[in-house]
Every structure is written in structure tokens, then in C-alpha cells.
Amino acid sequence: MNTATDNIVGILAVVAIFIALALPSLIGLARDRRIDRQLREAQRTRREAERIGPTAFPARRQRYFTTTVTRHS
């Protein structure tokens, strides 16, 4: 009975270490796949819009007006 418990605890420890090491990599892989999917969707949308014509993308309004202020003495 004691040997079986020790074996189970050892197996669980090894599995926990494996998960701790593999989890960041798996999360990064899922993130990269999501970004790739978004890029493919954007590219497909752009190609369809180019086939339709230039009016498919309305002109973007600039939200901010940037200026450079220089103080002269």
C-alpha cells in the first residue's frame, strides 16, 4: 500500500513538472496560431476588397493631430 502511494506521488510529481515546463510553450503556440489565423483573414479580406474596387475601404480619419512645438529664445 505504501509503495503504491509513493509511486502515485512520484508519477504526479513528474506529470506536474512536465506540465509546468510544457505549458508556456503550448500557450505561445496557441497564440501564434491565433495571430496567423487573423493575418490570413485580414489578407483574404484585403484581396476581396481589391477585387471589388477602391471604395471597399473607406478613407480613415486621423484621430490625432500631431505637431512639433519648438521654443525659440
Rosetta blueprint (number, residue, H / E / L):
1 M L
2 N H
3 T H
4 A H
5 T H
6 D H
7 N H
8 I H
9 V H
10 G H
11 I H
12 L H
13 A H
14 V H
15 V H
16 A H
17 I H
18 F H
19 I H
20 A H
21 L H
22 A H
23 L H
24 P H
25 S H
26 L H
27 I H
28 G H
29 L H
30 A H
31 R H
32 D H
33 R H
34 R H
35 I H
36 D H
37 R H
38 Q H
39 L H
40 R H
41 E H
42 A H
43 Q H
44 R H
45 T H
46 R H
47 R H
48 E H
49 A H
50 E H
51 R H
52 I H
53 G L
54 P H
55 T H
56 A H
57 F L
58 P L
59 A L
60 R L
61 R L
62 Q L
63 R L
64 Y L
65 F L
66 T L
67 T L
68 T L
69 V L
70 T L
71 R L
72 H L
73 S L
